[in-house]
Amino acid sequence: MNILHLTSAHPRHDIRVFIKECQSLAAAGFSVGLVVADGQGDEVRGGVRLYDVGPKAGGRFSRMTDTVRRVKDKALALRPDVVHFHDPELIPAALALKKAGIKVVYDVHEDLPRQVLVKPWIPAPARPLVSRAVEALERYAARRFDAVVAATPLIRDRFADLAPTAIDVCNYPILEELVNDTRWEERADVACYLGGITRIRGIGPIVAALPEAGVRLKLAGPWSEGGLRDEMAAQPGWAYVDDLGVLDRAGVAAVLSEAKVGLVTLFPTPNYVEALPIKLFEYMAAGLAVIASDFPVWRAIVDDAGCGVLVDPEDPQQIAAALKGLLSDPERARAMGEAGRRAALAKYSWAAEAQKLVALYRNLETH
């Protein structure tokens, strides 16, 4: 079976899209390609052929029109058996590809109707209307696609009665990248935060907590809001921050091997309270104690594993107290880190999720 993944927005070597899904399907024996839009040219890597339709030009509107059109045209030219797309803006293009006789799989990374409610670039009064419109479009499209692959069981449940097949393929870590033998005594008394950096992902209270905690923070990831880095750099807590920028996978693994505590304190927005953030499971797999937002879904994971402390993500004092409490009690933090690693090995690995994805394609191959 010839499978072509499509993205108009993600980077070419995106962890979920390319490293996990595309490479897992290629390793299972499928012919796999990925259409990207970044202007870096075509390449073959990890058994996957990447097709570049040129850089995204202009702003968001241009990407959602011109870039989407170029991605769709490339898919039509390649004529795969299945297209597997990763961006909601590609839904109209995917409907056209389905009409052209190509099977279509929609990969739903986030609960889009709930996500829209906190999009800063959409005027606040319009967000409820846009949310309802987006949900109606997803429901219409899902009935016509061949399968939906959801990043969480809760998202899967939204599509269970709509798509012919709806499965969850959770964004759990590739354990081989993260599980290492770094001795606890060799780690520094520092915390880390990995991933995209925005206001609603909690960077403000984290930075505000650092002076009271007296703890250094290794910060790695892209700044996704204009002016936010400068705003944080003006805060007293910035003196405790090592801003490492965007790291490759080896760099991420190195940070995880150096720290003792991992922070995942996203704000209680509609799309985060039921999410399964990969950084939580990466921290666990790497043996770090975690400080996480006190959401019911996350509480169940953290309490079940005994791997960390839950806090109000908007309260710097709670974050500071959690940091001080863990780093002043190394045996407690160490026990939490080891418990998290055991839970990750037993329950939260990409290997099991990849098997679900391969099974879906075996089924599509025969139907």
Stockholm file with secondary structure:
# STOCKHOLM 1.0

chainA/1-367         MNILHLTSAHPRHDIRVFIKECQSLAAAGFSVGLVVADGQGDEVRGGVRLYDVGPKAGGRFSRMTDTVRRVKDKALALRPDVVHFHDPELIPAALALKKAGIKVVYDVHEDLPRQVLVKPWIPAPARPLVSRAVEALERYAARRFDAVVAATPLIRDRFADLAPTAIDVCNYPILEELVNDTRWEERADVACYLGGITRIRGIGPIVAALPEAGVRLKLAGPWSEGGLRDEMAAQPGWAYVDDLGVLDRAGVAAVLSEAKVGLVTLFPTPNYVEALPIKLFEYMAAGLAVIASDFPVWRAIVDDAGCGVLVDPEDPQQIAAALKGLLSDPERARAMGEAGRRAALAKYSWAAEAQKLVALYRNLETH
#=GR chainA/1-367 SS CEEEEECSSSCTTCIIIIIIIIHHHHHTTCEEEEEECSSSCCEEETTEEEEECCCCCSSHHHIIIIIHHHHHHHHHHHCCSEEEECCGGGHHHHHHHHHTTCEEEEEECSCHHHHHTTCTTSCGGGHHHHHHHHHHHHHHHHTTSSEEEESSHHHHHHHTTTSSCEEECCCCCCHHHHCCCCCGGGSCSEEEEESCBCTTTTHHHHHHHHHHHTCEEEEESCBCSTTHHHHHHTSGGGGGEEEEESCCHHHHHHHHHHCSEEEECCCCCTTTTTCCCHHHHHHHHTTCEEEEECCHHHHHHHHHHTCEEEECTTCHHHHHHHHHHHHTCHHHHHHHHHHHHHHHHHHCCHHHHHHHHHHHHHHHHHC
#=GC SS_cons         CEEEEECSSSCTTCIIIIIIIIHHHHHTTCEEEEEECSSSCCEEETTEEEEECCCCCSSHHHIIIIIHHHHHHHHHHHCCSEEEECCGGGHHHHHHHHHTTCEEEEEECSCHHHHHTTCTTSCGGGHHHHHHHHHHHHHHHHTTSSEEEESSHHHHHHHTTTSSCEEECCCCCCHHHHCCCCCGGGSCSEEEEESCBCTTTTHHHHHHHHHHHTCEEEEESCBCSTTHHHHHHTSGGGGGEEEEESCCHHHHHHHHHHCSEEEECCCCCTTTTTCCCHHHHHHHHTTCEEEEECCHHHHHHHHHHTCEEEECTTCHHHHHHHHHHHHTCHHHHHHHHHHHHHHHHHHCCHHHHHHHHHHHHHHHHHC
//
